Amino acid sequence: MDTTHAIGTGEPSAPRSPGKKSVQLVEFTAMHGVRYSVTLGYLKATAIADPELDAACDFRISVREQSGGARAVRELLDSWDEPFAVALTVFFWNRAQSLELARQVKQRWPNCRVVVGGNDVSHQQEALFSEAPWVDVLVHGEGELRFRDLMRRLLADGDLAALPGISHWADGAVVTNPDADRITDLDQVVSPILTPVYSDEEITGSSMIVYETNRGCPYKCAFCYWGGATNSKVRQFDLERIFAELDRLIRLMPTDATLFIADANFGILARDRQIAERIVDLSRRYDKRLIISTNWAKNSNERIVEIASMLHTADLTGAITLSAQSFDTEVLKIANRANIRTDHYRRLLSRFRELDVPTYTDLIWGLPGETYDSYMNGVEEVLTAGGSPVIYPLLLLNNTDYSRESFQDEHQVKTRWMPCDVTNPELVADVVVAHDAMTAEEWARGMEFRVAMTLFQKVLMRCALRVLHATTGVRMVELCRRLWSFLLDDCADPFLRAVARNVAATYQEPTAVDMALLRTVIGDQIVVPEEMHFQALLCRAVTTERATGDLLRAAVDRLCAGLADSGVEVDRVLVDGALTVDLAASTILRASMRKELVEAEFAVPRRGWDLLVSSGDVPSSLDTGGQGGTVRGTVWAPPRWVHYPISVYALSIWHGTGRPLHDLLFALPDPLRVTA
């Protein structure tokens, strides 16, 4: 064959230059619609900046969606002539697929050099070469300069013994050379955006661009490869280079695409404000509405608030991350993590709320030292402060303190090789399911709880739960737990009961996931096959206005009856009024499902409304400032919601960026007020 395939499209690209050796650079991505790899772009740009390599080799980039499975592997192989070398970037989510492609490359072309790198395999030479003996070379750490130098040696058929930062086969044994120095001058890493690595069409055709303005992390979190393994100073790319790169990217990126700034702590440097200002200016110049996403600095400060507010005002960002991970001091000590103080956390939430900037709070369930009770206390802290918890299981990543055998022995850490999203069998990882402070049964209950909390507190009953909590003192987490029991045992809808029970069964045994049931419930609404239990529950709950009303009224009846049995007095008028806001808000979900825009009305006593405003459950701009009476209003979905698949919106809610009560349009008469 004399053509290769363009990135992720199946379209034939330009034939290989005559006489040049083929070097294939491959990444399997878990992201839908992504055609751009920053890692492979750096490798190619830095390699072709060397005249010798540019003259001798034809470097081709292939970014394929992981969901393509065996078909994606087969298509790649069939599209290549015999390559001189194949290089793959390996993460935990694409490890199996990448190493399988490497195996088949070696099987088909024994003389092809197979090179791998990436944070899942760096410094893991013993395990890697045992698992994949067909790999020829493993590049450790930052790969741009090492890959360039490696290619020079391979072209010359030279000795690899003097090349630092790699492991390789020599005389039938794996040899690991001394470590290479970290790249201190990032100008040595050639820009893939300012060089002819990616065409305009490839940038325009990608739903996400991953981008760096600096490298390194000063923190030492034991669960994270970024700082825990490297403890590196922050090194910066040149600011003028960044401005030039952003100009091309923002000019070419499609509207509603995501620009993910992959810095470890965006906002930690004073110049990050300048970068944000330039993004806003360029977006206006090119009339682009993009989604700017990033890893915000771990200990948020006023600079973060200013940057986030600037981006949010320009309609360029969804929600801002507050990285807590846990609120237990002993857990954080074990994790080498200095955290946001609780009082500072609440002040930050209040400050963001004043500016109407949405936030979500990252928590990790399963951190060593965390008990079920301390975990629930942490979730309660976020909920009562008006935050939005996003809860992840703890994955045991290579090259972290947690992955050390001595650490695991000390804390009796037990893991299971399983999908970290139990409904996505391709996303497999080493998941922590027990340790000396958490049993496997407690882990399963904690994972089950996050589905209940996200379904009821973030979406279906946020307002009713806020009023119940504020007027009775019953904890939010307890209310969510009771609602989950209702869904498991007393809900009238057999499909909702079945899905809820499958959630419980699957966290006990991942192979118990009933995909046929989930697909039956969701039907043709699936766009992204992620967290499908949650998607199924949400889609079923909001299928029709009547179904939603029947479900939520029955749930409130169950909650109030249970609380009354415990001697807790409930202001049912206030709760029912808040529920009308929840019921009205569900119209935005049906807009995504049915592609119809329908108005819905609500009426809530002013005391309840003021509580919802002050807690951030509805926009602060809706503060009526009145006294007594009832607040009445109308809501409807923005017109673009009919083009927003419910599957995508559901996952934005799951991940903390979607907020139905803030995404709606509100009208409050007397006087008429409308807010987006």
C-alpha positions in Angstrom: 0.0 0.0 0.0 1.2 3.5 -0.7 -1.2 5.5 1.6 -1.9 5.8 5.2 -5.1 6.9 6.9 -5.7 10.4 8.1 -6.1 10.8 11.8 -9.2 9.0 13.0 -11.1 9.5 9.8 -10.4 6.6 7.5 -9.7 9.1 4.6 -6.4 8.4 2.7 -3.7 10.9 3.3 -0.7 11.9 1.2 1.5 9.0 0.1 4.7 8.5 1.9 7.7 10.4 0.6 9.8 8.2 -1.7 12.9 6.7 0.0 11.8 7.8 3.5 11.3 5.3 6.3 7.8 5.0 7.8 7.5 5.9 11.5 4.0 5.5 12.9 3.0 7.4 16.1 -0.1 6.0 17.7 -2.4 6.9 20.5 -5.7 5.3 21.5 -8.0 7.9 23.1 -10.9 7.4 25.4 -12.5 10.7 24.2 -15.1 10.8 21.4 -14.3 12.9 18.3 -10.7 13.6 19.2 -8.2 13.8 16.3 -5.4 15.7 18.1 -2.7 14.3 20.4 -0.5 16.8 22.1 2.0 14.0 23.0 2.4 12.6 19.5 2.5 16.2 18.2 5.4 17.0 20.4 7.2 13.8 19.3 6.8 14.5 15.6 7.5 18.3 15.8 10.7 17.7 17.8 11.8 14.9 15.5 11.3 16.7 12.2 13.1 19.8 13.6 16.2 17.6 13.2 17.2 17.8 9.5 18.7 14.3 9.5 15.5 12.8 10.8 13.3 14.9 8.6 15.2 13.8 5.6 15.2 10.1 6.5 11.8 9.5 8.0 8.1 10.1 7.3 6.5 10.5 10.7 2.7 9.8 10.7 0.3 10.4 13.6 -2.7 8.2 14.2 -5.2 9.0 16.9 -7.9 6.4 17.2 -10.8 6.1 19.6 -10.4 3.3 22.1 -13.9 2.1 21.5 -12.8 0.9 18.1 -11.3 -2.1 19.8 -9.9 -4.8 17.6 -11.3 -3.1 14.5 -9.2 0.0 15.1 -6.1 -2.2 15.5 -6.8 -4.1 12.3 -7.5 -0.9 10.3 -4.2 0.7 11.4 -2.2 -2.4 10.5 -3.9 -2.7 7.1 -3.3 1.0 6.3 0.5 0.7 6.8 3.4 -0.4 4.6 6.1 -2.1 6.7 7.1 0.6 9.2 10.6 1.2 10.3 9.3 2.0 13.8 6.0 2.2 15.6 5.8 4.3 18.8 2.8 4.3 21.2 1.9 6.5 24.1 0.5 4.3 26.9 -2.0 5.3 29.7 -3.8 3.0 32.0 -7.0 3.3 29.9 -5.3 2.2 26.6 -2.6 -0.1 27.9 -4.2 -3.4 26.7 -5.1 -2.1 23.3 -1.7 -0.4 22.8 0.3 -3.5 23.7 -1.9 -5.7 21.5 -1.2 -3.4 18.5 2.5 -3.6 19.4 2.2 -7.4 19.5 0.6 -7.6 16.1 3.1 -5.1 14.6 5.9 -7.4 15.7 4.2 -10.5 14.5 3.5 -9.0 11.1 6.9 -7.1 10.7 9.5 -8.7 13.0 12.2 -6.1 12.0 10.0 -3.1 13.0 11.2 -1.3 16.1 8.4 -1.1 18.7 8.8 1.8 21.1 6.5 2.7 24.0 6.3 5.5 26.6 3.8 7.2 28.8 3.1 7.5 32.5 1.6 4.0 32.8 4.8 2.3 31.7 7.6 4.7 32.6 10.0 3.1 35.2 7.9 -0.1 35.0 10.4 -2.0 32.8 10.3 -5.3 34.7 6.5 -5.5 34.5 6.3 -4.1 31.0 8.8 -6.4 29.3 7.4 -9.4 31.1 3.9 -8.6 29.9 5.0 -7.5 26.4 8.3 -9.0 25.4 7.7 -7.9 21.8 8.4 -4.2 22.8 11.9 -3.2 21.8 12.4 0.1 23.8 10.7 1.8 26.7 11.2 5.5 27.0 11.0 6.8 30.5 9.5 10.2 31.5 9.5 13.2 29.1 9.9 11.6 25.7 10.4 14.3 23.1 14.3 14.6 23.2 14.8 10.9 24.1 12.6 9.8 21.2 14.5 12.1 18.8 17.9 10.8 20.0 16.6 7.2 19.9 15.5 7.5 16.3 19.0 8.8 15.4 20.5 5.7 17.0 18.1 3.3 15.4 18.7 4.9 11.9 22.4 4.4 12.4 21.9 0.9 13.8 23.9 2.3 16.7 24.4 1.1 20.3 21.6 2.1 22.7 23.7 1.6 25.8 24.8 5.2 26.0 21.3 6.7 25.5 19.9 7.8 28.9 16.3 7.4 30.0 15.4 4.2 28.2 15.1 0.4 28.8 15.8 -2.0 26.0 16.7 -5.5 25.1 20.4 -6.4 24.8 21.8 -9.9 24.4 18.4 -11.4 25.5 18.1 -9.3 28.7 16.4 -6.1 29.5 18.9 -3.3 30.2 17.9 0.0 31.9 20.2 2.9 31.2 20.8 5.8 33.7 18.0 8.3 34.0 17.9 11.3 31.6 17.8 14.8 32.9 14.4 16.5 33.1 13.9 19.0 30.3 14.6 22.4 31.9 14.3 24.6 28.8 10.9 23.8 27.3 11.9 25.7 24.1 13.7 22.5 23.2 10.2 20.9 22.9 9.1 22.0 19.4 5.6 23.3 19.0 3.3 21.0 17.0 0.9 24.0 16.5 3.4 26.4 15.0 5.0 23.8 12.7 3.4 21.7 9.9 2.5 18.8 12.2 -1.3 19.2 12.2 -3.3 20.6 9.3 -6.0 23.2 9.7 -8.5 20.5 8.9 -7.3 18.2 11.7 -7.5 20.9 14.3 -11.0 22.0 13.0 -12.1 18.4 13.1 -11.2 17.6 16.7 -13.7 17.9 19.5 -11.0 18.5 22.1 -7.5 20.0 22.0 -5.2 19.2 25.0 -2.8 22.0 25.6 0.1 22.8 27.9 1.4 26.2 29.2 3.8 24.7 31.7 5.0 21.4 33.1 5.6 20.1 36.6 3.8 20.1 40.0 5.2 21.2 43.3 2.9 19.0 45.3 3.6 15.4 46.5 0.1 13.8 46.5 0.6 10.1 47.1 -2.2 9.0 44.8 -1.0 11.1 41.8 1.8 10.4 39.3 2.1 14.1 38.5 3.6 15.4 41.7 3.9 12.4 43.9 6.4 10.6 41.7 8.3 13.6 40.3 7.9 16.5 42.9 9.0 18.7 40.1 9.3 22.5 39.8 6.9 24.2 37.5 8.7 24.9 34.1 7.1 27.3 31.7 6.7 27.5 28.0 7.5 30.9 26.5 4.6 33.3 26.8 4.8 34.6 23.3 4.8 31.1 21.9 1.7 30.4 24.0 0.0 33.5 22.6 0.8 32.4 19.0 -0.3 28.9 19.5 -3.6 30.0 21.1 -4.2 32.3 18.1 -4.1 29.4 15.7 -6.0 27.0 17.9 -8.9 29.3 18.7 -9.1 30.5 15.1 -9.5 27.0 13.9 -11.3 25.1 16.6 -15.0 24.4 16.1 -17.6 26.1 18.2 -18.3 24.2 21.4 -15.1 22.3 21.2 -13.1 21.9 24.4 -9.7 23.4 25.0 -8.2 21.5 27.9 -5.3 23.2 29.5 -3.4 20.3 30.9 -1.3 22.1 33.4 -1.2 20.5 36.8 -2.2 23.7 38.6 -3.6 26.4 36.2 -3.8 29.7 38.1 -0.8 28.9 40.3 1.3 31.4 38.3 0.7 35.1 38.0 1.0 35.0 34.2 -2.0 32.6 34.0 -4.3 35.6 34.3 -2.6 37.0 31.1 -3.2 33.7 29.4 -6.8 33.7 30.4 -7.2 37.3 29.1 -5.7 36.3 25.8 -8.1 33.3 25.5 -11.0 35.7 26.1 -9.7 38.3 23.6 -9.1 35.6 20.9 -12.5 34.0 21.4 -14.1 37.4 20.8 -11.9 38.2 17.8 -12.8 34.9 16.1 -16.4 34.8 17.4 -15.8 31.4 19.1 -17.7 29.9 22.0 -15.3 27.2 23.4 -15.3 25.2 26.6 -12.1 26.0 28.5 -11.4 23.2 30.9 -8.3 22.7 33.2 -6.8 21.4 36.3 -7.2 24.4 38.6 -4.5 25.1 41.3 -5.0 22.8 44.2 -5.3 25.5 46.9 -7.6 28.0 45.2 -7.0 31.7 45.8 -8.3 35.1 44.7 -6.4 34.8 41.4 -8.3 31.6 40.6 -11.6 33.4 41.5 -10.7 36.3 39.1 -9.6 34.0 36.2 -12.6 31.7 36.6 -15.0 34.7 36.8 -13.4 36.2 33.7 -13.8 33.0 31.7 -17.3 32.4 33.0 -18.4 35.9 32.1 -17.1 35.3 28.6 -19.2 32.1 28.5 -16.0 30.0 28.0 -16.1 27.7 31.0 -18.6 25.4 32.7 -17.7 24.8 36.4 -14.6 25.3 38.4 -12.9 22.4 40.2 -12.2 22.6 44.0 -9.9 19.7 44.6 -10.6 18.5 48.1 -10.3 14.7 47.6 -11.1 14.2 51.4 -12.0 16.4 54.3 -10.4 14.1 56.9 -7.1 15.4 58.2 -5.6 11.9 58.9 -6.5 10.7 55.3 -4.9 13.8 53.9 -1.8 13.4 56.0 -1.4 9.8 54.6 -1.8 11.2 51.1 0.9 13.9 51.6 -1.9 16.4 50.8 -2.3 19.8 52.3 -5.9 20.6 51.7 -8.2 23.6 51.6 -9.3 24.4 55.2 -13.0 23.9 55.7 -13.6 27.6 56.5 -11.6 28.6 53.5 -13.5 26.1 51.4 -16.8 27.6 52.5 -15.6 31.1 51.8 -14.5 30.1 48.3 -17.9 28.6 47.6 -19.6 31.7 48.8 -17.3 33.9 46.7 -17.9 31.9 43.5 -21.6 31.9 44.3 -21.7 35.7 44.5 -20.2 35.8 41.0 -22.6 33.1 39.8 -19.5 31.0 38.8 -20.4 27.3 39.1 -18.1 24.9 41.0 -17.7 21.2 41.7 -15.7 19.5 44.4 -13.5 16.4 43.6 -13.6 13.7 46.2 -11.9 10.3 46.0 -13.6 7.3 47.7 -11.1 4.7 48.9 -8.2 6.8 50.1 -6.2 4.9 52.7 -7.3 6.0 56.2 -10.8 7.0 55.0 -13.7 5.2 56.7 -17.2 5.0 55.4 -18.3 7.5 58.1 -15.5 10.0 57.3 -16.3 9.7 53.6 -20.0 10.5 54.3 -19.0 13.4 56.5 -16.9 14.8 53.6 -19.8 14.5 51.2 -22.1 16.1 53.7 -19.6 19.0 54.1 -19.8 19.7 50.4 -23.6 19.4 50.1 -24.4 21.6 53.1 -22.0 24.2 51.9 -23.9 24.4 48.6 -21.2 22.5 46.6 -21.5 19.8 44.0 -19.5 16.6 44.9 -18.0 14.6 42.1 -16.8 11.3 43.5 -14.2 9.0 41.9 -13.0 5.6 43.0 -9.3 5.4 43.9 -7.2 3.9 41.2 -3.8 2.5 42.0 -1.6 4.2 39.4 1.9 3.2 38.6 4.7 5.4 39.9 2.8 6.8 42.9 3.5 6.4 46.6 0.3 4.3 46.9 1.6 1.8 44.4 4.7 0.9 46.5 4.5 -2.5 48.0 5.6 -1.3 51.4 2.7 1.3 51.5 0.1 -1.3 50.5 1.3 -3.7 53.1 1.3 -1.0 55.8 -2.3 0.0 55.0 -3.5 -3.5 54.0 -4.6 -2.1 50.6 -6.6 -4.6 48.4 -7.3 -3.9 44.8 -9.3 -5.4 42.0 -8.6 -5.3 38.3 -11.9 -4.1 37.0 -13.6 -1.3 35.0 -13.3 1.9 37.0 -16.7 2.7 35.4 -18.5 -0.6 35.8 -20.6 0.0 32.7 -17.6 0.6 30.5 -15.6 -2.7 30.2 -12.8 -1.0 28.2 -11.8 1.4 31.0 -10.0 -1.2 33.2 -7.8 -0.2 36.1 -6.4 -1.4 39.4 -9.2 -0.2 41.7 -8.7 0.0 45.5 -11.7 -1.9 47.0 -10.5 -2.3 50.6 -7.9 -1.3 53.2 -7.4 -1.3 56.9 -10.1 1.4 57.4 -12.6 0.3 54.7 -14.1 -3.1 54.0 -15.0 -4.3 50.5 -18.7 -4.1 51.5 -18.3 -0.5 52.6 -16.5 0.4 49.4 -19.4 -1.0 47.4 -22.0 0.9 49.5 -20.0 4.1 49.0 -19.9 3.6 45.2 -23.6 2.9 45.2 -24.3 6.0 47.3 -22.7 8.3 44.7 -25.3 7.2 42.1 -28.1 8.0 44.6 -26.6 11.3 45.5 -26.0 12.4 41.9 -29.5 11.3 40.8 -31.5 12.9 43.6 -29.4 15.8 45.0 -27.9 17.1 41.8 -30.9 16.6 39.5 -34.3 15.3 40.5 -34.9 16.7 44.0 -32.2 19.3 44.8 -34.7 21.9 46.0 -36.9 19.6 48.0 -33.8 18.1 49.7 -32.4 21.5 50.5 -35.6 22.6 52.3 -35.9 19.3 54.1 -32.3 19.5 55.3 -32.5 23.1 56.4 -35.8 22.8 58.2 -35.4 19.4 59.9 -31.6 19.2 60.5 -31.5 15.7 58.9 -28.3 15.3 57.0 -28.3 15.4 53.2 -26.5 12.1 52.9 -29.1 10.5 55.1 -31.9 11.9 52.9 -30.1 10.5 49.8 -29.7 7.2 51.5 -33.4 6.9 52.3 -34.3 7.9 48.7 -32.1 5.1 47.4 -33.8 2.6 49.7 -37.1 3.9 48.2 -35.8 3.3 44.7 -34.6 -0.2 45.5 -37.7 -1.4 47.4 -40.8 0.8 47.0 -40.6 2.6 43.7 -43.7 1.8 41.5 -41.6 1.7 38.3 -40.2 -1.8 37.8 -37.5 -0.6 35.5 -36.2 1.9 38.0 -36.2 -0.8 40.6 -34.3 -3.2 38.3 -31.7 -0.6 37.4 -31.1 0.4 41.0 -30.7 -3.2 42.1 -28.3 -3.8 39.2 -26.2 -0.9 40.5 -26.0 -2.6 43.9 -25.2 -6.0 42.4 -22.5 -4.7 40.0 -20.4 -3.0 42.6 -20.4 -6.3 44.5 -19.5 -8.2 41.3 -18.7 -6.2 38.1 -19.6 -9.0 35.8 -23.2 -8.7 37.0 -23.8 -5.5 35.0 -26.9 -6.0 32.9 -26.2 -4.1 29.7 -29.3 -5.5 28.0 -31.4 -3.9 30.8 -29.6 -0.6 30.5 -29.9 -0.4 26.8 -33.6 -1.3 27.0 -34.2 1.5 29.4 -32.1 4.1 27.6 -33.1 3.1 24.1 -31.5 5.1 21.3 -30.5 7.9 23.7 -27.0 6.6 24.2 -24.3 8.8 22.7 -21.5 8.2 25.2 -21.4 4.8 26.9 -20.3 6.0 30.3 -22.0 5.7 33.7 -24.9 4.1 32.0 -26.6 3.1 35.3 -27.0 6.8 36.0 -28.0 7.6 32.4 -30.7 4.9 32.5 -32.1 6.0 35.9 -32.3 9.6 34.8 -33.8 8.9 31.3 -36.4 6.7 32.8 -37.3 9.2 35.6 -37.9 12.1 33.2 -39.5 10.2 30.3 -42.7 12.1 30.7 -43.9 15.0 32.9 -46.4 12.7 34.5 -43.8 10.0 35.2 -41.5 12.5 36.9 -44.3 13.9 39.0 -45.5 10.5 40.1 -42.0 9.4 41.0 -40.9 12.6 42.9 -44.2 13.0 44.8 -44.0 9.3 45.9 -40.4 9.9 47.0 -41.3 12.9 49.0 -44.2 11.1 50.6 -41.8 8.3 51.6 -39.2 10.7 53.0 -41.7 12.7 55.0 -43.5 9.6 56.4 -40.2 8.2 57.5 -39.1 11.4 59.2 -42.5 11.7 60.9 -42.1 8.1 62.3 -38.8 9.3 63.8 -40.4 12.2 65.5 -39.1 14.8 63.0 -41.6 17.6 62.1 -41.8 18.4 58.4 -43.1 21.7 56.9 -44.9 19.9 54.1 -46.1 23.2 52.5 -42.5 24.4 52.2 -41.2 21.0 50.9 -44.0 20.7 48.3 -43.4 24.2 47.1 -39.7 23.5 46.6 -40.6 20.3 44.8 -42.5 22.4 42.2 -39.2 24.0 41.3 -37.6 20.5 40.9 -40.5 19.3 38.7 -40.3 22.4 36.6 -36.5 22.0 36.2 -37.0 18.5 34.7 -38.3 20.2 31.5 -34.7 20.9 30.4 -34.0 17.2 30.5 -37.0 16.4 28.4 -35.9 19.1 25.9 -32.8 17.1 25.3 -34.7 13.8 25.0 -37.7 14.9 23.0 -36.2 17.9 21.1 -39.1 20.0 22.3 -39.2 23.3 24.3 -41.9 23.4 26.9 -42.6 25.9 29.6 -43.2 24.8 33.2 -44.4 26.7 36.2 -43.5 26.7 39.9 -44.8 28.3 43.1 -42.8 28.2 46.3 -43.3 30.1 49.6 -40.9 33.0 49.7 -39.1 31.5 52.8 -38.3 28.4 50.7 -37.3 30.5 47.7 -34.9 32.7 49.7 -33.3 29.5 51.1 -32.7 28.1 47.6 -31.2 31.4 46.5 -28.9 31.8 49.5 -27.7 28.1 49.1 -26.9 28.6 45.5 -29.4 26.0 44.3 -30.9 28.6 42.0 -29.0 31.6 40.5 -28.3 34.5 42.9 -29.6 36.9 40.3 -33.1 35.5 41.1 -33.1 37.1 44.6 -36.4 38.9 44.6 -35.6 40.8 47.8 -39.3 40.7 48.9 -41.0 39.6 52.1 -43.8 37.1 52.6 -46.1 35.6 50.0 -45.3 33.1 47.3 -42.7 33.3 44.5 -44.2 32.2 41.2 -42.4 31.8 37.9 -41.9 30.0 34.7 -38.9 28.1 33.3 -37.9 26.7 29.9 -34.8 25.3 28.3 -32.6 27.4 26.1 -33.3 26.7 22.4 -29.9 25.1 21.8 -30.9 22.3 24.3 -32.9 20.6 21.6 -29.5 19.8 19.9 -27.9 18.7 23.2 -28.2 14.8 23.5 -29.5 13.8 26.9 -26.6 11.3 27.2 -24.1 14.1 26.9 -26.0 16.4 29.3 -26.5 13.6 31.8 -22.7 13.0 31.9 -22.1 16.8 32.2 -24.3 16.6 35.4 -22.4 13.6 36.6 -19.1 15.3 36.2 -20.2 18.5 37.8 -20.5 20.9 34.9 -24.2 20.5 34.0 -26.6 22.2 36.5 -30.2 22.0 35.4 -31.4 24.8 37.7 -28.8 27.2 36.4 -28.9 26.1 32.8 -32.7 26.9 32.6 -34.2 30.2 31.6 -36.3 31.7 34.4 -39.1 34.3 34.3 -40.4 35.8 37.5 -43.3 38.2 37.0 -44.1 41.2 39.1 -41.9 42.7 38.0 -41.0 40.5 35.0 -37.4 39.2 35.4 -35.7 36.8 33.0 -32.3 35.3 33.6 -30.2 32.7 31.7 
